[in-house]
Amino acid sequence: MRNKTIILLFAALLASAGAMGQENNKWSLKDCIDYAKENNLTIKQQSINAEYQKNLFEQKKLDRAPSLNGSVGYQLSFGRVPDETTYQYVDQTTQFGRFSVGSSVPLFQGFSLQNEIRQNKAEWMASQSDLEAAKNDLALNITAYYLQVLFDKELLQVAEEQYNVAQEQVENTRKLVDAGRVAEGNLLEIKSQAARDALTVTQMKNNLSISLLNLAQALDLEETGNFDIVVPDIPELQKETLTVPSALFNTAVEIMPQIEASQYNLESYKLAYQAARGRLYPSLSMDAGWSTSVSKTETTQNFDFGQRFSDNATQYIGLTLRIPIFNGLSAKSAVKNTKLGIRSAQHELQKEKQALRKEIQQAYADAEAAFQKFTSAQTAVDSYEESLRYTEKKYAVGLVSPVDYSVARTDYLKAQSDFLQAKYEYVLRTKILDFYTGEPLILE
């Protein structure tokens, strides 16, 4: 009994330590992206498709190998058969067995098989590129959620600081009321402001909880209660020399997986066209095989299975030339359809490039606008901060009303909110531009 109690206590301590470890474990942006790529169901489904395409490619390569097939047959027949001694027809039961092994080797198929192998490889590579494109989309999505959490964390910190200041003003105003320097109505107004600030803190906490939940759900986490993220040290933002869209496009078009996928699809259609043309030509194959048969009737005397098996054995080797003459014009239709497929794939590639160019142009414009918004918001924060400081001094000596003081604090809080929003929007926009150059999505 004593040993069982010790074991239970030890297990409880381990569970408690594990829970504390999970609570203290904070996720970096890299952790979030890596976890999402590993566990996202869409990514897993895309991975299965890529593996399936690989299997098709591997199987198609094996089609070049010779085929080898064997067969064994047994037949029991009843009826009139010639007697082996009298050569008269009699009713008997006959047993008949046959055995064969055959092999066929494709020698020439108009190069259709080689082109089909290369086509399957292109389709496999396209599926790999589609997988990478899906991972990129997921990473950008996770980054946006992550920056929203950082924004809400900083906004909560600002709200808490404002609430602490309001609490101090309540105490200072109470002292002024006790000293008879200001009316008691001022104290009531300041208390109301402090209550509004407390409500703002609660709202900011709720917003943070929602943004954390959104990020956790984007990661498909089963437990979200203790989920939290690392707050990186983001350096003071400066005006960056942004790469012009044309230069960004020239880089991105070489590395973006969606472009690679379209290029592989185009290559696949070109190879399918070559394979379809190859089927218009004769094909040549070599065949070889061995077969034997054994039969036995009821009247057979001195039956030697092994001897008859050997005596009836035959071998063959030959060439088969297949010439397509008329097959419902299916071969010619396949050639026409694959030519249409090439044109469609070319258009699709151009559409992907156009979409990429527009995305980069929009991302560049957004980054420029975000920085302008950031600098304007920073100027507004400095201005409202100075105004609030001046109003606080006047309020301390009773030169402004609590209402004016409340308005000044509200304006300052709004300016800080706009500044933080502009800050993280600019961070996101620059990260997107870096992403088009192949830079990883990280925050340090």
N, C-alpha and C positions, 0 to 999 in steps of 0.2 A: 504493500500500500504506500509506504514511504517513497519507494523508487518511482511509482506511478505519479505521485504528486510532484516529485522533482522534475520528471519528464514534462508534465503539463505546464509547470512554471517556466521551464526552459523554452518550450514552444511558444508560450505567450510572450516571452521576452523577444524571441526572434521575430514574431509577427509585429510587435510594437516597433522594433528597430526597423523592419522593412517599411512599415507605414511612415515612420519619420523620414526614412531615406527618400521615399517617393515624394513626400511633401516638400523636402528641401531640394529635390531635383528640378532644376530649371532648364528649359530648352532654349538653345541658341537657334538662330535662323537656319544654320547648317543642319542641326539636329532635326528640325522640323521638316526640311526639304528631303533629307536622306530617309527619314522615317516614312514620309508620304510616298516617295518613290518605291519603297520596299513593300508597302502595305496597301496602297490604293488599288481598289478592285478594277478600275478602268485600266491602270497600268498592267495589272496582272493579266487581264483579258488580252491586252495588246501583246504581252509577252507570249501568251499561248499561241496567238496568231503567228507571231514571228517564228516560234518553234515549229508550228505546223508547216509553214512555208519552207523551213529548213529541211524537214523530213521529206517533203515533196522533191526538193532538189537532190537529196541524197538518194532517194528511190530512183529518180530519173537517171542518175549516173549509172545505176546498176543495170539499166535497160541495155547498156552496151555489152554486157556479159552474155555468154551463150546460155540458152535455156536448156534444161535437162528435165525430162519427164519420163516416168515409168508407169506402166499399167499392167494389171493382172485381171484376167477374166475367167469365169467358170460358168459352164452352161450344161444343163441337164435336159435332154430332149427325149421325147417318146414318139415312136412311129416306125414306119417302114424304112429300113436301111439295107444296103446290100451286105450279104454275109461274106466274110473275108475268105472262106474256104469254098463255098458252093457258088458264090456270086448271085445267089437268089435273094430276092427281097423278102425280108422277114420282119416281124414286129419285134423291136428290141428297145431297150433303154440305153441311150448313148451319153457318155460323159465327155465333155470337151473343155480343155483348158488352154489359155493363151497367155503369153508373157511378152512384153516389149519394153524397150528403152529407146528413147529418141532425143536427139539434140538438134538445135537450130542456132546458127550464128548469123546475125545481120552483117552483110559485107558492104552494101551500099544502099542508102535510102535517100539519095539526093541531099545529103547533109542535114536532113530534117531533124534527126535525132540529136546531132551535135548542137544545132540551134535551139532545140527544145531544152537541152540541158542548160545552156547559157541563159535561156529565157527564165527558167525556174530559179537560177541563181540571182538574176536581176530582181525577180519578184521577192525573193528572200531578203535581199539587200533593201528593197523598198519597204518591206515590213519592219526591218530594223530601224530605218529612218523614221517611219511612222511612230515607232515606239519612243524614239528620242524626242520627236516633236511633242508627243503627249506628255513626256516628262518635263519638257520645257514649259509647256502651258501650265502644268501643275505647279512647278516651281514659282512661276510668276504669280499665280493665284495665292500660294502660301505666303509669298513675300508681301503682297498687299494686305493680307490679314494680319501678318506679323507687325507691319508698320502701323496699322490701325490700333493694335494693342499698345504699342509704344506711345502713340498719340494720346490715347485715353489715360495711360499711366501718368504722363506729364500733366495732362489737364486736371487729373485728380489731385496731383501734388499742388498745382496752382490754387485749386479750390480750397484745399486744406490750409494752405498758407493764408489765404484771404479770410478763412474762418478764424484762424488763430489771431489775426490782426483785429477782427471784429470783436473777439472776446477781450482783447486788451483795451479796445476803445470802450467797451461796456464798463470795464473797471475804472478807466480814467474818467468817464462821464459820471459814474457814480460818485467818485471823489469830488468832482466839480459840483454836483448837485448837493452833496453833503456840506460843501463849503459855501453854498449859496451863490455860486458864480453863474450857474445856468439853471434853466427851468427843468422841472422833473419830466416834462414832455420830451425833452431831448434824450433823456435816458430811455424812455419808452421807444422812441424812434430807433435808437441804436440797438436796442434789444431786438426789435423787429428785423433790422438789417442782419443781425447775427443769426436769427432764426432762418432768414432767407439763405444766408451763406451755408448754414447747416443742411438745408434742403438741397442746395447745389452740390454739396459734398456727397450726399446720398445719391443724387442723380448721377454724378460722375462715377461713383462706385458701381452703380447698376450698369452704366454704359461700359465700364471696364469688364464687368462680369460677362456681359453679352459678347463683347469682342473676343474675350478669352474663350468663351463657349464656341463662337464661330470658328476660331482657329482650331480648337480641339476637334470640332466636328469635321473640319476640312481635312484633318489628319486621320479621321475615322477612329478616334480613341474611344474605348469602351467606358473608361472612367475619366471624368472631367473635373471632379471636385477639387483636386489638389494641383491641377495643371497651372503652370506659370512659365514665364519666359525670362531669359536673360536680358537685362537692359544694357546694351552696348554703349561704349563711350563714342558717341558721334561727335567728331571734331567740329569746330565752328565752320559753318558753311561759307564758302567763298564762291565768287563767280568763276565757274570752270570754263576753260576754252573748249567748247563743244565741237566735236567733229561734224563737219557739214554733212547733210543727208546723202549727197552723192558718194562721198568717200565711205560712209557707213554702209551704204547699199553694196558697194563693190566688195566690202569685206564680208557682209552678212550673206550675200548670195553664194559665197563659196563655202560657208560653214553651217548655215541653217538647215536642219534636217528635213523641213518640209520641202525645200527646194531639191535636196538630194532625192527624196522619195519620188517627186515628180520626174526627175531625170531618169531614175531607175525604171519608172513606169514607161517612159518613152522608149528606153532601151529595150524593155520587155516586148513592147508592141513591134518594134523593128525586127527583133529576133523571131517573133511569132510570124511575121510576114515572110521572112526567109524560110522558116520551117514549112509554112503553107506552100510556098513555091516549090520546095523540095519534093512535096507529095505529088506534084505533076509529073515527075520523072519516074522511070522504072526503078524498081528496087530489086536487089539481088541478095540472096541468102544461101548459105550452105547448110544442108541437112545430112544427118548421119543417124544410124540407129541399128538396133538388133532386135530380133523377134523370134519366137518359136511357138509351137502349139502341140498339144498332145490330145489324142482322142482314144476312147476305150468303149467297146460294146460288151454286152453280156456274154457273147460267145468268143470273145478274144481269149486265146490261149497263150500261156507263157508271156504275159504282159510285163515288159521291162520299162518302167517309167523313165529312168535315167537315160537309157539308150534312145528312146523315142524323143526325149527332150533334146538330146544332142543332135540326132539325125535330122530333126525338122528345123533346126536353127538356121536363120538367114541374117546376113548383114547387108547394110546398104549405105551408100554415100552419094550425094548428088547436089546439084545447084538448082535453085528455083528463081526464075526471073518473073516478076510480077509487073505487068504493064497496065497502067490505068487507061482504060478506053472510055468507058462511060459509067459514071457513078452519080447520076442525077446532077451533074455539074457542081457537086458539093466541094470538090477541091478548088475550082475556080471561084466559087462563092466565098470560100475561106480566104483566098488571096485578096479579094475585093474588101471583105470585112476587116481584115487586118490592116489594109491600107487606110481604111477609114479610122481604125483604132489609132494609127500613127498620127493622123491629123488631129484627132481628139486629144491625144496625149500632148501634142505640141501646144495646142490651145490651153490645156490645163497647166502646163509648165509656165506659159506666159502669164496666165491668170495668177499663179502663185507668186511670180516675180513682181507683177503689178501690185498685188496685195502687200507683199513685203515692202516695196518701195513706199506705198502709202502709209503703212504702219510706221516706218522709220521717219518719214516726213512729219507725221502727226506727233510721234514721240519727241522729235526735235523741237517742234513748235510748243508742245506741252512743257518741255524742260525750260525753254526760254521764258514762257509765260509764268511758270512756277517760280523761277528765280526773281522775276520782276515783282510778283506777288509777295515773295519772301522779303525782299528788301523794303517794299512799301509797308508790310506788316511790322517789320522790325522798327522802322521809323515811327510808325503809329504807337508801338509799345513804349518806346522811349518818350514820346510826347505825352501819352496818357499817364505814364509813370511819374513824370515830372509834374504834371498837373495834379495828380493825386497827392503827391508829396506836399505841394503848395497848399492844397485844400485841407490836408490833415493839420498843417500848422495853423491855418486860419480857424479850423474847427476847434482846435485845442484852446484857443483864446476866445471862442464864442463869436467869431466874425462871420461864420457861415452856418446855415441851418443843417440839421441832420439829413434833410432831404437832398440838399446839394451835395453833401458828403457821400450819401448813398449813390447818387447818380455818378459821381466821379469814380467810385469804386467799381460800379457796374461797367462803366465804359472801359476801365482798365482791364477788368476780367475778360470782357469781350475782345479787346485788343490782343491779350495774351492768347486767347483761344484761336483767333485768326492767325496769329503768328505761328503757333504750334502746328496748325493745320497746313499752313504754307510751307513750313519747314519739312514736314514729313512727305508732303506732296513732291517737293523738290528732290528729296532723297530718293523717292520711288522713281521719279522721272529719270534721274541720272543713272540709277541702277538699270533701268530698262535700256537706256542707250548703251551702257557698258555691256549689257547682255548681248546686244547685236554684234559686238566685237569679239564675243567668245569669253568674256570675263565671267567668273562664277558669281552667283548671287549670295553674297555674304555681307554681314555687318560686323565690324570690329571697332 
